[in-house]
């Protein structure tokens, strides 16, 4: 097993785990963490796809996209955490209310 295959399998595993927790866990903080895990998996897949041939240098464009994606994901995580803090200040909970539920 070469490093490209290892990166692809690990990235796929991280995307799968993140998607499962994103859909099944009610806590918003854990959903943000799951989205970050999914993003890390996607970054690993992009880096693995940058390898053209074993002896040739990798394509630099996917690496630049991953660096940009890391910056964007950090900013999106910060915004999402601030929104959760505001929701917790208003409702005292870290989960979204159900459709039929009213305060």
C-alpha positions as CSV (number, residue, x, y, z in Angstrom):
1,X,0.0,0.0,0.0
2,X,1.5,3.3,-1.0
3,X,1.0,6.7,0.6
4,X,-1.6,7.8,-2.0
5,X,-3.8,4.9,-1.2
6,X,-3.4,5.4,2.5
7,X,-4.4,9.1,2.2
8,X,-7.4,8.2,0.0
9,X,-8.6,5.5,2.4
10,X,-8.1,7.7,5.5
11,X,-9.8,10.7,3.9
12,X,-12.7,8.5,2.9
13,X,-13.0,7.2,6.4
14,X,-12.9,10.7,7.9
15,X,-15.6,11.9,5.4
16,X,-17.8,8.9,6.3
17,X,-17.4,9.3,10.0
18,X,-18.0,13.1,9.8
19,X,-21.1,12.7,7.7
20,X,-22.6,10.1,10.0
21,X,-22.1,12.3,13.1
22,X,-23.3,15.4,11.2
23,X,-26.6,13.6,10.5
24,X,-27.1,11.6,13.7
25,X,-25.9,13.8,16.6
26,X,-28.3,16.5,17.9
27,X,-25.6,18.7,19.6
28,X,-24.6,21.6,17.5
29,X,-21.1,21.7,18.9
30,X,-20.6,18.1,17.8
31,X,-22.0,18.9,14.4
32,X,-19.4,21.6,13.9
33,X,-16.7,19.1,15.0
34,X,-18.1,16.6,12.5
35,X,-18.0,19.1,9.7
36,X,-14.4,19.9,10.5
37,X,-13.6,16.2,10.5
38,X,-15.3,15.9,7.1
39,X,-13.3,18.8,5.8
40,X,-10.1,17.3,6.9
41,X,-11.0,14.1,5.0
42,X,-11.7,16.1,1.9
43,X,-8.4,17.9,2.2
44,X,-6.6,14.5,2.5
45,X,-8.4,13.3,-0.6
46,X,-7.4,16.4,-2.5
47,X,-3.8,16.0,-1.5
48,X,-3.8,12.4,-2.5
49,X,-5.2,13.3,-5.9
50,X,-2.4,15.8,-6.5
51,X,0.1,12.9,-6.9
52,X,0.3,12.3,-10.6
53,X,3.0,9.7,-10.8
54,X,5.3,8.2,-8.2
55,X,8.5,9.9,-9.4
56,X,6.9,13.1,-10.7
57,X,6.4,16.1,-8.4
58,X,2.8,16.6,-7.2
59,X,0.5,19.1,-8.8
60,X,0.7,22.4,-6.7
61,X,-2.9,23.6,-7.5
62,X,-4.6,21.1,-5.2
63,X,-2.2,22.0,-2.4
64,X,-3.0,25.6,-2.8
65,X,-6.7,24.8,-2.8
66,X,-6.2,22.9,0.5
67,X,-4.4,25.8,2.1
68,X,-7.2,28.1,1.1
69,X,-9.8,25.6,2.3
70,X,-8.1,25.4,5.7
71,X,-8.3,29.2,6.1
72,X,-12.0,29.2,5.1
73,X,-12.8,26.3,7.4
74,X,-11.2,28.1,10.4
75,X,-13.3,31.2,9.6
76,X,-16.5,29.2,9.2
77,X,-15.9,27.4,12.4
78,X,-15.4,30.6,14.3
79,X,-18.7,32.0,12.9
80,X,-20.5,28.8,13.7
81,X,-19.1,28.8,17.3
82,X,-20.2,32.4,17.8
83,X,-23.7,31.5,16.6
84,X,-23.9,28.6,19.0
85,X,-22.8,30.9,21.8
86,X,-25.6,33.3,20.9
87,X,-28.1,30.4,20.7
88,X,-27.0,29.2,24.1
89,X,-27.3,32.7,25.6
90,X,-30.9,33.0,24.3
91,X,-32.2,29.4,25.0
92,X,-29.7,27.9,27.4
93,X,-29.4,24.8,25.1
94,X,-26.9,23.8,22.4
95,X,-29.5,22.0,20.3
96,X,-32.0,23.4,17.9
97,X,-35.6,23.2,19.0
98,X,-38.0,20.8,17.2
99,X,-40.5,22.2,14.7
100,X,-43.5,21.7,17.0
101,X,-41.7,22.9,20.1
102,X,-42.2,26.4,21.4
103,X,-40.7,28.2,24.3
